[in-house]
Amino acid sequence: MSDSKMDEIKGRAKEAVGSVTDDDEMKREGRNDQRAADLKKGVERAGDRAKDAIDKIRDR
């Protein structure tokens, strides 16, 4: 499982615990973890696209 997926799961869990316990700080941490996971996914996709572009150039 990728780091971004783990961060997403961790964030969802924190947000859920924060909701159940009425802990605004925990909910906020959970949302931030989920945002970090989204950013990591974006970086991973950008890296994959760059690698694909490099491979296409090399194959010419």
Backbone as CSV, one residue per row, in Angstrom:
resi,resn,N_x,N_y,N_z,CA_x,CA_y,CA_z,C_x,C_y,C_z
1,MET,0.853,-1.176,0.000,0.000,0.000,0.000,0.897,1.238,0.000
2,SER,0.550,2.209,-0.796,1.379,3.412,-0.925,1.257,4.303,0.317
3,ASP,2.257,5.169,0.472,2.241,6.110,1.596,1.025,7.017,1.536
4,SER,0.671,7.432,0.329,-0.467,8.346,0.206,-1.766,7.666,0.638
5,LYS,-1.897,6.386,0.304,-3.104,5.660,0.705,-3.152,5.490,2.225
6,MET,-1.995,5.221,2.821,-1.940,5.089,4.278,-2.294,6.408,4.960
7,ASP,-1.792,7.521,4.419,-2.124,8.829,4.976,-3.613,9.115,4.853
8,GLU,-4.186,8.717,3.734,-5.627,8.928,3.544,-6.432,8.141,4.575
9,ILE,-6.070,6.876,4.770,-6.768,6.033,5.743,-6.594,6.588,7.149
10,LYS,-5.361,6.975,7.479,-5.081,7.548,8.796,-5.906,8.819,9.001
11,GLY,-5.977,9.648,7.980,-6.736,10.883,8.077,-8.220,10.644,8.275
12,ARG,-8.749,9.676,7.542,-10.177,9.357,7.699,-10.461,8.844,9.107
13,ALA,-9.542,8.024,9.626,-9.719,7.490,10.975,-9.678,8.604,12.016
14,LYS,-8.696,9.494,11.896,-8.599,10.611,12.839,-9.842,11.490,12.785
15,GLU,-10.302,11.761,11.578,-11.484,12.614,11.440,-12.705,11.945,12.073
16,ALA,-12.832,10.642,11.870,-13.963,9.916,12.452,-13.887,9.912,13.979
17,VAL,-12.708,9.666,14.523,-12.540,9.679,15.980,-12.833,11.072,16.520
18,GLY,-12.355,12.082,15.818,-12.621,13.450,16.236,-14.106,13.774,16.233
19,SER,-14.827,13.244,15.261,-16.272,13.471,15.200,-16.986,12.785,16.357
20,VAL,-16.591,11.549,16.632,-17.233,10.781,17.702,-16.947,11.402,19.068
21,THR,-15.710,11.864,19.264,-15.315,12.416,20.560,-15.508,13.925,20.650
22,ASP,-16.017,14.519,19.587,-16.232,15.969,19.513,-14.924,16.724,19.745
23,ASP,-13.851,16.212,19.143,-12.516,16.806,19.258,-12.183,17.507,17.939
24,ASP,-12.338,18.819,17.937,-12.115,19.594,16.715,-10.676,19.504,16.220
25,GLU,-9.728,19.461,17.140,-8.317,19.356,16.762,-8.051,18.038,16.028
26,MET,-8.615,16.956,16.519,-8.426,15.649,15.884,-9.073,15.636,14.501
27,LYS,-10.247,16.220,14.375,-10.898,16.303,13.064,-10.035,17.103,12.092
28,ARG,-9.476,18.195,12.575,-8.624,19.044,11.737,-7.369,18.279,11.300
29,GLU,-6.763,17.540,12.228,-5.589,16.734,11.883,-5.949,15.700,10.814
30,GLY,-7.109,15.105,10.964,-7.552,14.103,9.994,-7.731,14.698,8.607
31,ARG,-8.342,15.853,8.536,-8.517,16.520,7.238,-7.164,16.905,6.639
32,ASN,-6.246,17.364,7.487,-4.910,17.721,7.000,-4.166,16.493,6.472
33,ASP,-4.297,15.366,7.157,-3.668,14.128,6.683,-4.232,13.729,5.321
34,GLN,-5.527,13.907,5.140,-6.148,13.568,3.866,-5.661,14.510,2.763
35,ARG,-5.494,15.772,3.080,-4.962,16.728,2.095,-3.531,16.374,1.721
36,ALA,-2.751,15.973,2.716,-1.367,15.573,2.445,-1.347,14.360,1.516
37,ALA,-2.273,13.434,1.734,-2.361,12.252,0.869,-2.700,12.664,-0.558
38,ASP,-3.608,13.609,-0.711,-3.963,14.095,-2.048,-2.758,14.729,-2.742
39,LEU,-1.983,15.504,-1.995,-0.789,16.129,-2.570,0.234,15.073,-2.988
40,LYS,0.422,14.067,-2.145,1.365,12.989,-2.478,0.927,12.258,-3.745
41,LYS,-0.372,12.012,-3.856,-0.883,11.353,-5.067,-0.573,12.191,-6.305
42,GLY,-0.774,13.496,-6.192,-0.501,14.392,-7.312,0.964,14.372,-7.706
43,VAL,1.843,14.365,-6.727,3.279,14.322,-6.998,3.647,12.994,-7.649
44,GLU,3.065,11.907,-7.150,3.325,10.587,-7.731,2.876,10.544,-9.195
45,ARG,1.697,11.090,-9.475,1.195,11.111,-10.853,2.089,11.956,-11.749
46,ALA,2.525,13.109,-11.233,3.406,13.975,-12.023,4.720,13.255,-12.318
47,GLY,5.245,12.552,-11.346,6.473,11.792,-11.554,6.292,10.703,-12.590
48,ASP,5.161,10.022,-12.517,4.874,8.974,-13.504,4.769,9.562,-14.911
49,ARG,4.117,10.699,-15.030,3.983,11.345,-16.349,5.344,11.775,-16.883
50,ALA,6.183,12.292,-15.999,7.525,12.702,-16.427,8.327,11.498,-16.904
51,LYS,8.242,10.396,-16.173,8.949,9.174,-16.583,8.436,8.676,-17.929
52,ASP,7.123,8.715,-18.112,6.543,8.295,-19.391,7.036,9.178,-20.534
53,ALA,7.092,10.479,-20.294,7.560,11.407,-21.331,9.025,11.138,-21.675
54,ILE,9.828,10.885,-20.671,11.243,10.585,-20.903,11.387,9.293,-21.693
55,ASP,10.604,8.282,-21.337,10.643,7.005,-22.058,10.257,7.184,-23.525
56,LYS,9.250,8.010,-23.792,8.836,8.251,-25.168,9.946,8.930,-25.963
57,ILE,10.625,9.879,-25.334,11.721,10.570,-26.017,12.855,9.596,-26.309
58,ARG,13.154,8.737,-25.378,14.243,7.771,-25.556,13.919,6.753,-26.646
59,ASP,12.650,6.425,-26.800,12.223,5.418,-27.785,12.259,5.947,-29.219
60,ARG,12.450,7.207,-29.432,12.464,7.795,-30.776,13.662,7.390,-31.544
